[in-house]
Amino acid sequence: MRAHLLNETTAELYRSYLTEGVERVAAKLAATEKPHTGISVDELAPVIAGIDLDRPLADPLAALDELEEVYLRDAVYFHHPRYLGHLNCPVVIPAVLGEAVMAAVNSSLDTWDQSIGGTLIERRLIDWTTQRIGLGLAADGIFTSGGSQSNLHALLLARDEACRVVMKNSEQELPKSEVLPKLRILTSEASHFSVKKSAAMLGLGYEAVICVPTDSNRRMQSAALARELAECERAGLYPMAVVATAGTTDFGSIDPLPEIALLCGHYGAWMHVDAAYGCGLLVSPTRRHLLDGIERADSVTVDYHKSFFQPVSSSAVLVRNRETLQHATYHADYLNPRRMAEERIPNQVDKSLQTTRRFDALKLWMTLRIMGADGVGQLFDEVIDLASAGWQIIDADPRFEVVVRPQLSTLVFRYHPTATMRPELVDEANLHARKALFASGEAVVAGTKVDGDQYLKFTLLNPQTTTADLVAVLDLLATHAEQYLGEALVHAS
């Protein structure tokens, strides 16, 4: 069995295995005609369940053949131009190269003695990102598994920082247990669900989150935020954080960051910007101004695995003041004893919620060193341009109604028949159209609810997608919806 360990004696075996694997994937990518096959859970589940994991195949070619049957054949391929579903991007090749290198070396980014070089590369990329944001010389951060973890991390820091300030300013000794129930998080009604989930995980409860109304463009209303903050003050509550969103999941909307920053400064609230989606604007040659105000945040979430075209996972949380990261620091004698900090040994676990951590930063490093930041930004600009053209197409199509003109690259719309029909029947038709399209494998679109009604969504992150693709998918959706409505009317008569 030692023959399977990667070391100096098995380097040639490693080369042959990976070459064969890469050949299989490359052939699959070249031959992919649809984003997926349309296979159902009931079809695939018994095949995978029937594999005896206690009886290895031994032969790598046989294992790859089997993998073709249980994964590669039926996988959802985000690189296909008619994958228009979730915030999944096609990945750039330099990042895939970085993924291959880091998997083989297998550095763990928790301590310096496990990740020499890797630690410094990650820190350099954190500095680069904070400079792009404009957070200042005291800024810092850490790579995370994704936007949800980044938001959780930021809100943990905001919670403990709020407790520290309230307890410090209290005229009498105030235990933390009395402060926590009075903490509140304010965010827009269109923000990511991880804000509420984080509040629950931090012991504050869902009820600690105040949802601020949005305007017609699904951006947080700053006037409504001002009212809510004033109400918190009157009620003796502490606004521990305001979470602004730079790219909402459904609409791609960017909250009014400068106005939110002013309000946070006035009320002493931590300003967190969830830019998991909109972070690609940091490298946009033409649209960086859309993030004006982000430089005033106390913390920022970025997902490189969305608008930087990186493989999952690649995210980070950035903070204005590196001292606040100490709220998540714990020193273990067997890993990162205090003396190491005194000796200025850079252990990344001092800042992280995770201990063992992949060297995900290497993917972004390779991307920047080969493509450059402008190259990434140009790709993001292309999909934003596509969304703008797509909005015009849908807005002019009498079969559909579209919610808002996008700031980024999502389009929320629904099939809406000209004949008067029960609202629930229209909802059912849109839901059916999405499911039928997915089952066909011809395209993948997302779905959501807007004001209680069922809508469809194009999430555009592939520069290879064209307006012709959008028109073709709209026609498919309309056909499925019309067929459903026709059958429903026949059954009703």
N, C-alpha and C positions, 0 to 999 in steps of 0.2 A: 504493500500500500504506500510505501514511501515514494514510489515512483510518481505519485500524483502530487507530491509537495513541490511547490515552486521554489527552486533554488538553483545553485550553480550547476548541478548535475542534470537538471531537467529543462534547461533553457531551450533546447531544440524542440522538446515535446510541447512546451508552452507556445513556441512559434507556430508549430504545425496545427495545434488545436485552434488557436485564435485565427490563423489564416483560413482554416476551413469554416469556422463560424462566421467570419467576416464575409467570405464568399457567399455563404447561404443568405445572409441578411442583404447583401448588395444585390443579389439576384432577385430577392423578394421585392426590394424597393423598386428595382427597375421594371418589374413586371406587374406592379400593383395597378389595377384598373379602377378599383373602387376603394373608398376609405375602410370598408370592412365587408365581410362576406354575408352578413345578415343572419349568421347562425344564432340559434336561441339557447337560453340557459338549459332547457330540457334536452337539447341535442348534445351539448358539449359536456355537461356535468357528469353523465354516466361514463364517458370516455376517460375523463381524468380520474374519477373515483375508481375505475377499474384497473388502474396501474398499481402494481405491487411494488411499493417503494423499498421493500426488504429484499428484492431480487434485482440487483443492479445489472445494467446491460453490458458494462465493462468497456464495450467498444464505443469511442466517442462519435464515430459516424452514425452508429445505430441510435445513440442518444440524440443526435441532431436530427435524424430522420423522425424520431418520435416527437421532438420539439416542434417540428414542422406541423405535425398533426394536431398537437394540443395547444399551440400558441401562435407560431409565426403565420400560419395560414389564416387564422381568424382574428388576429390582433386588429385593433383600431389604429390605423396609420394616420398620424397627425400631419404627415408631409403631403397627403393627398389634397389637391386644391378644393375638393368638395367636403372636406372636414371643416364644418363651420360651427362646431358644438361649443365646448367649454374653452377656458383660457389655457389651452394647450398649444404650444407653438411647435412648428418644425424646428429642428435643432441645427446649429451650424457645425460644420465638420471639425473646425479647430477645437470646439468644446468636446466633441466625441473623442478626439485624440486625447485630450486631457483626462477624460473619464477612463480610457483604457490604461493610461499610465498610472493614474492614482489607484486603480483597482489592483494592479499588479504589485506596486510598492506597498500599498495598504497602510499609509501613515495614519496615525490617530492624532487629531489636532487638539488633544486636551493638554499635554505637557510638552515642554521644550525637548525633553530627552526622548520623546517619541516622534517628533516632527521637525527636526532641524531643517531649516529652509522653508518647509511648509508653513511654519508659524510666521515667519517673516513675510512670505508671499501673501498670506491671508491678511496680515496687518497692513501691508502696503495697499492692498485692494480696499480695505476698510477706509484707510486714509484718502485714497483716490475718490471713493464714493462720497465721503463727507465733504471733500473739497468741491465735488460737482454739485452737491446740495447747497453748500455755503454755510455749514454749521460752525465753522471757526476752528481755531487752533487747539482748543480743549476737547474737541470731539473724539469719539471712539465708537466701537461697535463690535459685533461678532456675527459670523455666519450662522444661519439656522437652517432647519429643515424645510421651512416654508412660511408663508404669510401668517398663518394662524399662530404658529409658535412665536414669530416676531411680534405680533400684536400682544400675545400673552406676556412675553418678556417685558415689553414696553409698559404695559399696564401694571405689572408687578412693581416695576421701578417707580411708576407714578403713585401707586398706592402707598409704598413705604416712604416715599419722599413727602407725600401729603401728611402722613402720620407724623413724620419727624417734625415738620413745620408746625402743625397744629399743637403737638405736645410741647414743643419748644416755646411757643407763644402763649400757652395757657397760663393764666394767673395762678392756678393751683395745679398740683400734680394730677395728670390725666393719664390713665392707663390706655394702652392701645386698644383694648377690648371695647372701650367706650367710644373711640373714634371711628372704628371700622363701620358700625351700622349707619353712620352719618355721611359716609363717603358716597359720591355720585359721579357717574361717568356720563357725559353728554355726547351724543353722536347722531348723525342723520338717520332718518327712517330708511334710507337706501344703503346704509353701511353694511359691511360684511358681518355675517352671523357670528364670527369669532369674537367680536366685541362682547356680546352677551355671554357667550360661552366662557370667555376669559373671566368675566365678572363672577360667574358661578364657581369657576375653578379657584379663584382667589378668595373665596369665602364671603363674597359680598352679595351674591344672589343676583338673579336676573333683574329683580326689582330695583337694583342700584343703577341700572342703565335708563337714562332718560332719552327717548327718541325725539329728535327735533324735526319738525316738518320740513319738507323740501318744496322748492318752487316748481314751476312748469317744466323746467329743464332737469329736474331731479337733483338739484344742488341744495345743500343745507341753507335754510333761510337765516341769515345772520341776525335779522331782527327778532326772529323767534328764539334763536340761541340767547340773545341778550335778555329776553324776557325770562327764559328758564334759569339763567344764571342769577338774575336778580331775585327770582322766587326761591332759589336755593339759599341765598343769603338771608332772605326774610325768615325762612323756615329753620335757620340754624344748621343747615346742611353744608357739607364741604365739597365743592366741585373739584374732585381730585384730578380729573382729566377731561379734556375735550378731544374727541377723536374725529379729525377731519379726514375725508377720503379724497385721494387724488386718483380717480379712476374707479368708480363703483362697478361691481361685478356685472350688474345687469345693463347699466346705461353708459358706463364709461365717463360718468359725470365727475367734474372736479369742483369740490366745494370752494367757496370764496376764501382762500387761505389768508390773504392780508387782513380781511375783516375779522376772521376768526382769531388771528394772532393778536389783534388789538384787544379783543374781548378777553382772551386768556391772560394777557398782561394786566388788564384792569382788575380781574377777579382772582389773580394768582393761581390760575389753573394750568396744569401741565398740558402742553399742546402736543398731541401725537398725530402724525400724518400717516395714514395707511396708503402708501403709494405702491402697493404690491403690483398693481396693474400699470399705473401711469409712470412708473420709474423709467421706462424707456425714453421718456421726454428729456431725461437728464443728458442723453447723448444725441438728441434730435438736432440736426443742423438748422431746422426752421421753426421748431415749436417749443423750445426750452422755456419761453416766456409764460406758457400755460401753467408752469409750476411756481410762478412768482409768489413769494410768501412762504414757501417751504423752508427757506433758510432760517425762519424764525421759530421753527419747531423745536421742542425739547427732545423729541424722538421721531424716527422715521422708519417705516417698514418698506423694504424693497424686495421684489421677487425677480431675480435675474432669469428664473426659469419661465417667465412670462414674456415680457417685452424686450429681453436681452437675448432671446432665442437659445437659452441654455437647457441642457437636459435636467430633468428633476433629479435631485433637489438642489436648489441653489438660491438661497435667500439670505437676507441680513437684517438686523435691527441696528440702527445708528442712533447715537445720543449726542446731544450738544455738550454735555459735561461728563467726562469720563468718570468723575468721582461717583456719579449716581449708579454706575454699574456695580459698585460695592454692595448694593442692596441684595445682589444675587451671589455674593462671594462666600465660599466656605472653604476653610483650609483643613485638609486631611493630611495627617503626618506621613502616610504612605504614598501620597501623590503630590501635593503642592503645599508643603509646610510653609508657615509664615516666613521663615528665614529666606526662602526663595524670592519672595517679594522684596525683602530687604536687600537681597543680592542682585535685584533687577533681572531675575531670570523670567523671561516672558512666557508664563503659562496661561494659555487661552482659557483653560477651565475656570480661572478666576473670574471670568466675565460671563460664562455660559450657563444655561440651564441644563445642558447636556454634559456628560463626561466624555465618553468615547464619541468622537465625531469624525466623519469622513472629511477628506481634503477636497471639499466641493469647490473651494476657491480656485483650484488649479484649472478648472474648465473655463472660468472667466479670464484667468490670466492668459491662457493660450489663445483665447478669442481676441483679447486686446492686442496681444503681441503679433498676431497674424493678420487680423482684419482691421483692427483699430476701432476706436469708439465711434468715429464718424460712420464707419461701415455698418455698425449695428444700428445706429440712429437712422440711417437712410432706409434700412429695412422696415423699421417701425413707422417711419414717415409714409412708406408705400402703402401699408395696410390702413393707415388713417386716411390717406387719399382714397383708397378703395371704398372705405366706409362712407365717405362723403358722396362718392358717385353712387353707391348702393342706396343711400337715403333718397337721392333724386329719383332713382328707378322705382323704388317702392312707393314713394309719395305720389308718383304719377300713375301708378297702377291701380285702377278702380277696384281690384279684387282684394286689396290689402289696405290696412291703416297702420301707420308707423307712429311711435310714441314721441320721440324727441330726435332732433338733429344731433348727431353724435359729436362729442369733443374728441373721443378716441376712436376705437374701432369695433364697437358693438352696435347692433341695430335690433331694436325690440319692435315687433310688429305682429299683426294677426290677420288671418284670412277673415274677411267681413263681407258676407253676401249682400247683394243689393236688395234682395227681398227681405221683408221684415220677418224675423224669426225669434223664437224664444232665446234669451241670452244664454241659458244653460246649454242649448243645442249648439250654438256657435262655439261655446267653450269646448264642448265634446268634439266638434269637428276639427278644431285646432289641435286638440290633444291627440286625436286619432291620426291626423296628418303627420304629426311628428313621429308617432310610433310606427306608422306604416312606412314612412320614409326610412327609418332606422332598420326596420325588418327587411327592407329591400336591399340594403347595403349601398344604395346609389349615392347617398349623402348622409351627413349627420348634422343636425341642427339642435340647438338647445331650446329649453322652454322655461317659462317663469310665469308668475302672476303679477298683474298690475292692477291695483285697486280692486282686487278680488277676481279679476277676469283672467282667463287663460291666454297667454301670448306665446309667440315663437321668438327665437333669437338667433341672429347670426353673430358669432364671435369671430372676428377676422384677424388672424395673426399669421397668415401665410401669404407672402408676397407673390407666390405663384398663382393664387386665386385671381380670376378675372371677373369683369362684370358679366361676361357671357356665362360663367359658372353660376353667378348669383341669379341671373334670369332663368337659367335651366332649373335650378333648385326651386325657385318661386313657382314655376310651372308645375313641377312635381307635387309641391305642397298643395297648390290649388286643385290639382286633379284628385288627390287623395281626399281633400276636404269636401269637394263637390260630390264625389262618389258616396261619402259617408252621409251627407245631407240628403242626397237622392234616395238612398236606401232607408234613411230614417223617415222620410216623408211617405214612402211607400208603405212601411210598416204601420205608420200612424193612420193611414187612410182606410 
